[in-house]
Amino acid sequence: MLPLLRSDPGLRAITLLGKLQETHPGEFPDSMRRTLERRVSQWRALEGPGKEVFFPQEHLPGAQGLSDFTDMGGLGITITGVPFAHRLYHFVLAFSHWEYACVVDGGESFEALSQGLQNALWQAGGCPREHRTDSLSAAFRNLQEQDDFTVRYAALLEHYGMVGTRNNRGRGHENGSVESSHRHLKEAIDQALMLRGHRDFAERAAYDGFVREVVMRRNRRNAAGFNVEREHLHDLPERRTTDFVEEEARVTRCGTFTVRGILYSAPSRLIGHRLRVRLYNDRLDCYLSGALVHSTQRGTRVPYGRGRALDYRHFIDALKRKPQAFRGLAFRDDLFPREAYRRTWEQLEARLAQREACKLMVGLLELAAHHGVEAILAERLDALLAAGKLPELEQLRHEFAPRQPQCPEVVVETPSAALYDTLLDDEVPV
């Protein structure tokens, strides 16, 4: 075995045992595995090659801040019952371990890094001298030109007076202060979810607030160190810098526009107009002639095909005039705001005539859109489906959107001017 180990020290003991059993059948039983592992380990300690040495670093206050992204898929988070694929942007001050984290449901883009980093710096109240991250080519992979992202990142660092550094590819331990914090933060979030009793959230904003609460509790434990480090942070500039990129998109006659391979909807009044779109990490702001005309949550790419981020409210008035168009609509399934509406449509389509099913479904969506009862109506639809019943639109309208009572007709009788003479004193000449 020694020639094999000397030629390739990476050979494992179980591999060597298999070689011995193949060469000498019956002479080396499996029970020898532990003994062989001890012998190989002793040989590596006496004659094997040297191992990589990790050098612990002394972090000075205000010297270094670290950024990284960490995937949260293993925690099983859902939004209204739908699995929420996302990651966290995570910033840590190396000396005090003060941290900031925010939810990112897209990729490791420049917008996500810029927005997260600036939020962290302004929340901390100052800037460290050095900002360290992993390979920037991975963080900015959504940009088309490598030179472009390098200029953007350099401008971001210059604006805040920081020096940028990166660890070597595949060397996550060189970002150790934030890598170890990833594990501890995810464990803290996981434990908080266990105490909460479930992992479903009514909306994205509720989950964002939940993560902030966990981070704030962790920061309270590091308050003493942060108070020391805060005195060594550089002052912030007068304002934030750009944390978005701009693109142009034309709203088609279908009331949709496409940005970076994702289909969005817009109010029908914008059909035919070319919009200037600002892409942030979490949203899109659309401008027409310098005026903000539409804002929506940023969509997420899908592995195959084109992602969609459509709002049923943009189509409901047009569908009310042409309800039969609902059944064959190309993006029909993306218009259901919650799972209960999709399951209701399946039952309507199976049990009613096409014309009646479309009219009823469009009426339900109109009720949800115009009267702000989307969530409570979804609960009622779930209850009706569980009982094997179909919804009755008029009854639901009467319950969730009752008509306002008419104003009573008020008749005002104008008195004769002569009646005011009775108020005058008889002795006063008229």
Number of C-alpha atoms within 10 A of each C-alpha: 11 10 8 11 18 14 9 11 16 12 13 14 20 15 11 18 19 15 14 16 15 12 11 10 10 9 9 16 12 10 8 11 17 12 11 16 16 12 13 21 14 12 14 17 12 9 11 16 11 8 8 6 6 8 7 7 9 8 13 12 22 23 19 22 28 25 25 22 24 18 15 18 12 9 15 14 21 18 17 15 13 13 13 18 18 16 19 23 22 24 30 24 26 24 19 22 21 24 25 25 26 22 24 23 20 19 20 23 20 25 23 25 25 21 20 23 25 18 17 25 20 15 11 19 14 20 26 25 19 16 22 21 21 21 16 19 14 12 20 22 15 17 15 9 10 13 9 11 20 15 10 16 17 13 14 20 16 12 16 22 18 20 14 18 15 15 16 13 9 9 11 14 13 18 19 16 20 28 19 12 16 22 11 13 19 19 13 17 18 17 12 17 16 11 9 10 8 12 17 19 18 12 11 14 11 13 18 15 13 15 20 16 14 17 19 15 11 18 18 11 13 15 14 11 15 22 13 14 23 18 13 17 19 17 16 16 13 8 9 15 14 15 20 18 15 12 12 14 16 18 21 17 12 12 19 22 20 18 16 14 15 18 18 21 22 23 15 17 10 18 16 14 13 17 22 19 22 18 20 21 25 17 14 21 19 23 17 14 9 9 9 13 14 16 14 16 16 20 21 20 18 11 7 6 9 13 17 21 19 24 19 19 18 18 20 21 17 12 19 17 11 13 20 17 16 22 16 8 11 9 12 14 13 15 21 18 19 16 13 18 21 17 15 23 20 11 15 19 17 11 12 13 10 15 14 14 23 23 19 20 22 22 19 23 24 20 20 22 18 13 12 13 15 18 15 12 19 19 14 14 21 18 14 15 15 10 9 10 13 16 18 11 15 13 11 16 16 10 10 16 16 11 9 6 6 6 6 6 6 6 6 6 6 6 8 7 7 7 8 9 10 8 7 10 9 9 6 6 6 7
